[in-house]
Every structure is written in structure tokens, then in C-alpha cells.
């Protein structure tokens, strides 16, 4: 599974230290990564090698269930976005 994180117009953002949190207390912390204006980064739950456009969590199985809420939290702990898994 994958989560696509996009920037809709506000410059570029360092995602270092940002986190993806879910209702089951799963946490992914972003390494040094930059999200550019009108760009996107894909977070894959499976294993792989990180690159500038795709990051890999390294989990052995899918992590999210239908109806679950996922939050994107910045390095200071402020929620920046949330999404309900369809």
C-alpha cells in the first residue's frame, strides 16, 4: 500500500522529523526529505530503498484498514493533514 503526500502551493518543506500517525499507534517518522511546491512524495508501507520521490517504511504487511484515520504531523507536533482510508 502507499500514501501520496502532496504540496498544493506554498513553497518547499523539509519533512525531516515529520510523522505519519494512525489510530493503531503505528508511527512512521520521515528522514531528511523535501516536498516541493506542487510536488509529491510517495510513502510505501513495504520494504525498499528510499529515493527523492519514494520512501519505504519496511513493514512486512499492509498497515491500514478501511475507515482508519491517518494524520500527518510536523516536527513540532502540529497536525498538518488527515485522511480517512477508503
C-alpha positions as CSV (number, residue, x, y, z in Angstrom):
1,X,0.0,0.0,0.0
2,X,1.1,3.6,-0.5
3,X,0.2,7.0,0.8
4,X,0.8,10.0,-1.5
5,X,1.6,13.3,0.2
6,X,1.3,16.4,-2.0
7,X,2.1,20.1,-1.7
8,X,-0.5,22.3,-3.3
9,X,1.3,25.6,-3.3
10,X,3.3,27.1,-0.6
11,X,6.9,26.6,-1.4
12,X,9.1,23.7,-0.4
13,X,9.0,21.9,3.0
14,X,11.6,19.8,4.8
15,X,9.8,16.7,6.1
16,X,12.6,15.7,8.4
17,X,11.1,14.7,11.7
18,X,7.5,14.8,10.5
19,X,5.4,11.8,11.2
20,X,2.5,9.7,9.9
21,X,0.3,8.5,12.8
22,X,-2.7,6.2,12.8
23,X,-5.4,5.0,15.2
24,X,-3.5,1.9,16.0
25,X,-0.4,3.8,17.2
26,X,1.7,3.0,14.2
27,X,4.2,5.8,13.6
28,X,6.4,6.5,10.6
29,X,9.0,9.3,11.0
30,X,10.3,10.9,7.9
31,X,14.0,11.0,7.2
32,X,15.6,14.0,5.5
33,X,13.2,14.6,2.6
34,X,11.9,17.7,0.8
35,X,8.4,18.2,-0.5
36,X,8.5,20.8,-3.3
37,X,5.7,23.1,-4.4
38,X,3.1,21.2,-6.5
39,X,5.2,18.1,-5.9
40,X,4.5,14.8,-4.1
41,X,6.3,12.1,-2.1
42,X,5.0,8.5,-2.0
43,X,5.3,6.6,1.3
44,X,5.2,2.8,0.7
45,X,4.5,0.5,3.6
46,X,6.6,-2.3,2.1
47,X,10.4,-2.5,2.2
48,X,12.5,-0.8,-0.5
49,X,15.2,1.7,-1.0
50,X,14.3,5.4,-0.3
51,X,14.8,7.9,-3.1
52,X,13.8,11.6,-3.5
53,X,10.3,10.6,-4.7
54,X,9.5,7.5,-2.8
55,X,10.1,6.4,0.8
56,X,9.7,2.9,2.2
57,X,8.5,2.0,5.7
58,X,9.8,-1.5,5.6
59,X,6.8,-3.3,7.0
60,X,6.1,-7.0,6.3
61,X,2.4,-6.4,5.6
62,X,-0.2,-3.6,4.9
63,X,-0.7,-1.4,8.0
64,X,-4.0,0.4,7.3
65,X,-7.6,-0.8,7.3
66,X,-10.6,0.7,5.6
67,X,-12.1,3.6,7.7
68,X,-8.9,4.2,9.7
69,X,-7.8,7.8,10.2
70,X,-4.2,8.8,9.3
71,X,-2.6,12.0,10.3
72,X,0.4,13.9,9.0
73,X,2.1,15.8,11.9
74,X,5.0,18.2,11.5
75,X,8.2,18.1,13.6
76,X,6.7,20.4,16.3
77,X,3.7,18.1,16.7
78,X,1.1,20.1,14.8
79,X,-1.3,18.2,12.6
80,X,-0.9,19.4,9.0
81,X,-3.4,17.0,7.3
82,X,-5.6,14.0,8.0
83,X,-7.1,11.3,5.8
84,X,-9.6,8.5,6.2
85,X,-8.7,5.3,4.4
86,X,-11.5,4.5,2.0
